[in-house]
């Protein structure tokens, strides 16, 4: 999968990144990037995005299905 395809997908968001971490505190939920150490939001998008394995598999499956339809 090319870099361009990775960043032009409906799955591209912090919540689907392998570095995303959700931590429940007594007051609320805190979302952060373990790699960068910054607080983030699940829907934010950054170019450093690295999809989780299950997301990568869904993207590959979707790409195969799209190829079969256009075929």
Order of alpha helices (4+ residues) and beta strands (2+ residues): alpha-beta-beta-alpha
